[in-house]
Amino acid sequence: MVLKDSSMTRLRWPRRRFLAAALLGPLVSACSGRRGAARRDPGGVLTVSTEQQASWVRNFNPLLAPGNIRWPTRAGIYEPLFIYDTMGGKVVPWLSSGFSWGPDKRTLHCTLRPGVTWSDGQPFTADDVVFTFEILQRHKALDLFGVWSFLDDVRATGPDALVFSLNKQYVPGLVYLGHQPIVPRHVWRDVPDPVTFTNERPVATGPFTEITVFQNQVYELGRNPRYWQPGKPALRGLRFPAYPGNDQATLALLHGEVDWAGNFVPDVERIFVARDPAHHHYWFPLVGGTVMLYPNAARAPLSDERVRKAISMSIDRALLVKVAMYGYTRAADATGLHDGYARFRSPEAAAAGDWISHDMERAGKLLDEAGYPRRADGLRASADGAPLTLDVHVVTGWSDWIRAAQIIAQGLRALGVTSAARAYDFSAFFEKLQKGAFDLSLGWSSDEPTPYHFYRDLMGTATLRPLGEPAARNWHRFGSEEADALLAAFEGAADEHEEMRLSHALERLFATRAPVIPLFPNPSWAAFNTRHFEGFPSAQDPYAKPSPYSAPECLLVLTRITPRGA
């Protein structure tokens, strides 16, 4: 990254130590005198922190977007056919025992695992799988992966076998089909509207299906007595206290009240590990997607790539990584790819996107060229002469992202753009993000097996939705026919060499057009306390992404963790 020695940068750096102390102060003082504190033996019930919410709303509908339902509905209560293991780079059979492509790669044959039952004792069959996909066909709002854009038909060929027929070669569709949670036909055929159904008492196949407690400040799940994996889960249950933000979740973690946390922890070595080095551990691999600044390309001025690039060049990513992220990550490059795609990354494409560098002078010139000059008062003028205003949306309580949004807004103000960080509770934030009701918004990227999925969500027209209509992906409303052509070629790629060539072409296009503004690879956040439980993923045993919010890979973890000494 090229850093310009701007007056803004010079003035900010002396504040960093003070700012870090101010941020950590409440956590450190709140924990003083409680070093090594630990709750009594939880009796095999694992306490998890993965959603920051002030209170819980009871919704266990696995067909809805993850932000609208309780964890682990999509992968823990319900289950998919198979799981892509990011760390191992392989597909793990789950409800399916195996699959194979037809000779033309337009049919996918799937065999189901024998002996699986629903939690009410009814057998799990191919009819349940067919029924699930038929729901998605009838209710497009539930087709989060867009599977019916490439599916022609799904049919059972026996109680434990089915065939997916595709309308084109679409090898990347394997993950979209495989990761779809499956629901029971005998229950859901009587649901009048699966889009609004809250499914308060789920019948499912997963390891934790029993809702034993549900209050607005805590809920608990009990294990499925009929789970298909013998002897699993080893845990008796899962417990989820409500924490409104990272700070409250971190305090609970430090006090020994949480066993597995998927939230940002500031200065983790000093405030967490050092308190109990024998039991306090963390692993933050950079495979949690890429944190993006999404510019709403459906409306001016963000429909102009010069404006998007100017915004990007106003961002001091080095400061952002150090102050907001405590150095846990690094600045993104112009491909936007995180470490899960490291083998695909093109150095040439990464170097081509100079709009990733921090360069206030060039940023100002781009805004001038785009028709947004400075007024006499120093503010940039929009088309009607009013101040150009671009606010940054972020989630209340996500302390790392809030600091990032503040740094971004500060850079925009230095550029003459009126800007502020606007924090919303998660539900409101996610609704605005999905419907395109924002100027700029922090957000996350997809992290499926290949860059095909990553760039389809960011540049493909198939994922475009009109403003006001909820979008599962492509929240920024950008589509490119050139990207469509490359994605179509990727769909029928014969081998990894061809995938690599097409990925590099997509990376170059991304670096040229700047459809979104990459900030940094996001860590897969995972802090864990092994006083009562063991078997968490680690750098020494990287059997899965470590964060609890990584669905469906969290199933690999939930079925691996055991009470200590069990």
N, C-alpha and C positions, 0 to 999 in steps of 0.2 A: 504494500500500500504506500502511496505517495502522500506525505503529510505536508501541507503548506504551513509555514510559520506565521499564521495569522495572529492578530492581536487577540482574537477571541480564544484561540487555543492557548496562548501564553497566559492569559488571565485565568483560565479554568484550571490549569494544572496545579497551582498552589492550593486550590480548594479541595483537591482530591482527598488528602489525608484527613482534613477536617470533616469532609462529607462522609467518608467511610466510618470515622469514629462516631459521628452523629447517628448513622444508620445502625451500627452495631450496639450502641450504648444501651438502648432499652432491653435488648436481648441479653447482653452480658449482665446488667444489673438485676434483671428479673431472675437470672439463674444463679446469682451469687448465693452461697450458703447451701446450695442443693447439689453440690458436686457428687456425681455417682448415684443420684437418686434413682430409685427403681420401684415400680409398682409390684404388688404381690404377684405370684404366679398366675398368669391369665387362664390357666386350665385349657390350653390348646386353642384359645380364640385369639387370632392374629388381628391386631389393630392397624388399620391402614389409613394413610392420608393421601388422597389422590385428587379430589375435587375440592376447590376452595369455594364454599358456599356458606352463607350466614345461617341457613336452615335448609332442611331437606323437603323436597316434594316427592311424593311416592309415585314413581313411574318406572316400570320394568318392561317397557315395550322394546324388544330388541330390533325392531324394524325402523326405529327412529334414529336420527343422527345422535352420536355419542353425547354431544353437549346438552341434550334434552332429557337424558335418562340417567338413572343411578348406575354407578360402577359396581360390579362388573357384569352388567346385564348382557352385553353382546358377546362376552368371552369370559365365562365364569359361571353364570346362570345358564345361558344358552351357549351353543357351540357351533363352530363351522365344520365344513367337510375336511379341510386340511389347513395347515398353518405354515406360512413362510417364515422360516427361522433366519432373521437378518444376520445374526452373528455367525451362523454356520453356513449361510448361503444355500440352504436346501429346503425342500418342501417336506413337511412332517405330516403324514396321514393322521386324521383325527376321527371324525365320524365316518369318513371314508377310509377304507383299508387300501385303496389303490385307484389309479386312473391311467388311461392311455388315450393317445390321440389316434384318430383314424388316419389312413394314408394321405388324405388331402388336407388334414389339419382343420377340417370343418365339422368334425364330430368328436366329442369328448365322452369316452365311456368311463363310468364311475361305478365302483363296487363299494357297498356299504359294509361297515364293520358289523359282524354278527353279534348277537346277544345284547345289543343296546336297547334299553327301555327308557321311556319317559319317567319322570319322577312320580307319576301316579300309577306306574306299573304297566301301562300300555306299551306295546312294542313300537320301536322306531323303525320305519320302513321307507322305501323309496317314494311312496305316496306323500309322505310328509315333505320331502324335498321338492317334489313337483308342485305341491300345493303352495309352498313358500314362494317359489318363483312365480307362480300364477298370481299371487297377491301383489307382487311387485309389478307385474304386467298390468293389472287392473288399476293400481294406485301408483301413478308415476312419482308422486312425492316421496314414496318409500324406496324407490329404485336408486339408492344413494350412489351405487357404482355405475349406473347406466347400463346394466347388463342387457336390457332389451333393445339397445341400439345395435347389438351384434348377435343376439339370440334369435333364432327362428322358432325353436320348440324345445321343450323339456318333457321327456316321457319315461315312465317306468317300464322296464323290460322284465321285471321280476320283483319280488319283495325286497331284494337287497341289491338291485342293479338299476341303473338309469343311463340315459343318453342325452347329452346336450347337443342340439343341432345348431350350428352357427350359420349366419347369412354371408359370411366371408371368413377368410383365414384370420384368426385373431388369437395368436398364442398368448399375448399379454392378458387375455381374458381369464386365463386359468386362475389367477389370484383373485380377480373380482368374483368369480363363481365360487372358488374355494373358501373365501373369507366371509361369505354370506351366512349370518346366523340362521339356523333352521328352527321353525316353529311347528308345533303339533297340529295336524289337520283336525283331529277329533275335538280339539278345544277351540281353535281359531275359526273353524267353519261357521260357528255361531256368533262370531264377533261382528256387529253391524257395521262398524267403521274402524278398520285397523289403523287409520291415520290418527284418530283421537283416542284410541284405546290406551288406558294407562296400565293395564295388566297387573293389578295390585297383588295377585296371588299366582305367580308364574308356575306353569308346568313345563319342565325343561329337562335337558339331558346332562347339564353341567355338574361340576363337583359341588356347587353351593346353590341349592334351589329353595331352601326353606327360609321364609322371612320370619324370624323369631321375635324381632323387636323392630318397630318403626315408630319413631317419634321425630319431632321437628329438629332435634339437636343430635340424635344418634339413631342409627339403625344397625341391625345385626342379621347376618345370614348363617343358617346352619347347613351342615353338609347334606348332600343328597344320599339317602340310605340305599338307593338303588344304582349308585354310580357304576359305570361299566368298567372302570379300571380297578382291578382287585386291590384292596388295601389302601386305596386312595379316595379322597384326600386324607393325608395324615392329620391335618388340622381339624379341630372340632367345629370351627366356625370363623367368621370374619366380622370385625366390628368397625364402624365408620362414624366417628364423632364429626360434627360440623365445625369447620374452622373457616372464618370469613376471609382469611388472607394468609399469605406466606408467613408473616411474622407470628401469628397465632399458631400455625401448624409447626413452625420451627421451635417455638417455646415448648410445645407438647413433646416434640421429638427430643429436645434437650433434657426434659424432665423424665424421660423414660416412659412416657405415656403412649408412644407410637412405636410400632415395630418396623414398619416399612413405609417410607415416605417418598412421594414423587414430586416434591416441590423444591424450588430454589432454596438453598441454605447459604447465607453469606459467610465467607471466611470459614469454611467447613472444617478445616484442620484444627483451627484454634478453638472455635466455640463448640464443636461437636466431638470430633475424634479425641482431642486432648482430654476431655472430661472422663472418658472411659475407653482407653485405647484397646482394651481386650474385647470389647463388645460393640463399640461404635465404629461403623465402617460406611464407606460410600464408594460409588463407582459412577462416573459421569462421562461415558463414551460419547463422542460427537455423532451419534446416529439417531437423534431425536427429530429428524427433519431439519429444515432451515427456517429460521425466524425471518419473516419478510415484513417489509412495509408495503402494504397493498394500496396502490393508487387507483381510485375509481375511474377507469378508462372509459366508462360509458358517458361521461360528461366532461365538458371543458372545466379547467384547463388541462386536466390530467389525461385527456385523450391525445394530447400532443407529446410525443416521445421526448422532445427537447425539454419540456417541463419536468417529465419524470427523471430525466438524466440530471437536470439542474438540482432537483430535490436530493437525489442520491449524492451528488458532489458536495452538498451542504452538510452532509452527515459526517461527523468526526468518529469514524468507526473505532479507531484506536482508543479514544476516550470512552466510548460506549462499552467496549469490551472490558476495559479496566474498571470503570466505575459501576456500571450497571450489572456486569456479569462477573465481577471479581476475578477476571482472568481465566475463567473456566473454559473459554472457547477462543476463537480467533475471528478476525474479520472475514466475511464471505468474499469470494471472488466473483467475477462476472458470469460464471456458469450457474451460480446459485446452488451447486451441488454440495451435499454434506458428505461425511466420511463413509456413509453406507454405499455411496456411489464412487468411491475413490478410484477404482480400477477403470471407470469410464471417463474420468475427467480429462479433458484436452487442455494441456498447458497453453497451446496457441489460442484457444477460445478464451481461456481465463485472462490472458494478457491483452486480448483485443478490446475488452470492455473498460476503457479508461474512465468511464463515468462512475466507477466504483471508488476512485481516488477522492480524497478530500481536497477540493480546489474551489474556494469561494469565488475567485476571480472568474474562472471559466463558467461556474454556475450562474453568476450574474449576467455574463454575456449571452448565455443560452436563453435566459428569461427575456433579455432585451430582444433577441432575435424572434422569440415566440410572440412578442407583442405585449409584454408585461413590464413596462419601464418603471423606474422609480419616479414618484411624484416629488413635489417640492419638499414634502415632509419626510422623505426618505422611504416611504412605504411603496410597495409595488402596486400598480394600478391594474385592475381587471378591465374587461372590455367596456364596461359602463363608467369607468373612472373611479369606482369605489375601491377601497383597499382589497387587494387579493388576499383572501382568507382561506387557510387550509388547516383544519384541526386534525389532531391525531387521536384516534380511538384506542382504548386499552381497557383491560379488565381490572376492576376494583380489587385490591388485595394482592395482585400479582406484582410484588414490589420490584422485582428485577425489570419487568417490562415497563412499569410506570417510570422508573428512572430512565430507561431507554427512550420512552416517549418524550420525556422532558428534555433530554439532550437533543433529540431530533427537532422538537419545537424550537429550542433555543437556536439551533443552526438555521432554521427557516426564518426566524425573526431577524437574525443577522443578515440574511439575504434580502430583507425587506418585505417578507411575507408575514402577514398577521397569523399567528399560530399558537395553539395551546393544547396541552394533553387533556383529553376528556375521558374520565374513567366511568365505566358502567358495571353494574353487577353482571355476572357471566351471561345470564339468560338474555338480558337486554343487549349486551354486546354482541352475542352470537346471532341474535335475530337481525340486528343492524348489518352485521357482516354478511349474512346469507342473502339479505334482500338488497344489498348495495346501498344502504342508507348511511353513507360515510364519504368523506373526502379522502382521508388517509387512515389506514387501520393497521395496527400490528396484527400478525397472524402467523400461522404455522403452515408448513407445506406437507404434502403427502410423502410417504417414505416406503413405497412398495418396492419390489425387487429390482426393477430397472429404471433408468431415466425416462423410458417411455411414459410411465405413469406420472412421473414428476412433471414432464413438459406437456403432457396431454391436459393436465389440470390447469396449467399456467398459460398455454397458448392455443389449445385446440378449440375449434368452434363447436364441437359436440358437447362441450360442457358449459357453453354460454346460456345464460338465462336473462330475460328482460329485467330491468330494474323493478323492484317490488315483488318479484317472484323468488322464493327461496332457492338458492343454488347450493348444491352439495359441495361443489368445488368451483374454481374460477370465480371467486367472490369479486374480483376486480374487473370482470367483464371485458376480457381481451381475447380476441380470436384472430388467427392468421391462416390464410389459405396455404401459404408456404409451409407452415407448421403442419397443417392437415396432410399435405402430400408426404412429408417425411414420416409422420406418424403412421400413415397408411402403409408405407413401405416397411416400417418397423413391425407392423402387425403380422406380416408374413415372412419375417426374416428367417433365413434358413439356418443360421448358425451365429455363434457369439461374435465372430469377426464382422459379420454384416450388422449386427446390433451395435457394435462399437463404432463402425463407420457412420451409421445413422445417428447415433448419440452425439458424435462430434459435430455433425451438421446441425442438429437441434441446439447444441450448446452455442455454436457460432451465431445462429439466428437469435437466440436469447440475448447474447452479448451485444448484438446489433440493435435490437428493438427495445430492450429494457422494459418488458411488459410489467414486471414487478421489481421491487428494490430489495435485493438480498442484504440482510444485515450481518448474520453470523450463523454458523451451524449450531443447532440447539443440542445441548447435552441431553442424553436420556437420563433424567434425574432419578437417582436412587440412593437414598440414605437408609441404612438399616441397623437395627439393634439386635445383636445375636445373644442377648442374655437369656432369652426364653425360646428362641427359634433359630434354625440354621438351614442352610441349603440355598441361600440367595445367590443369584449370579454375581460374578466378580471378574476382574481382569485375569485371575488365575483359573477360573472356571466359567468361561463366557458362553454358557449354554443357551442364553436368550438375552434379548434386550432387558435391561434391569428395571426399568421404570414400571410401576404398577399400571400406568395409563396406556401402555403399549399393547393394544388389542390387535389381533388375538393372541400375540405371543405371551401375554400375561398368564394364559392357561398353562404354558410350559412351567411357569414359576409356581403358580398356585398348586399344581400337582407334584411339585418337587420339595417345597418347604416342609419341614417337619419340626415338631416340638423338640427342643434341645434334649439330647439323651434318649430320645424315643427309639 
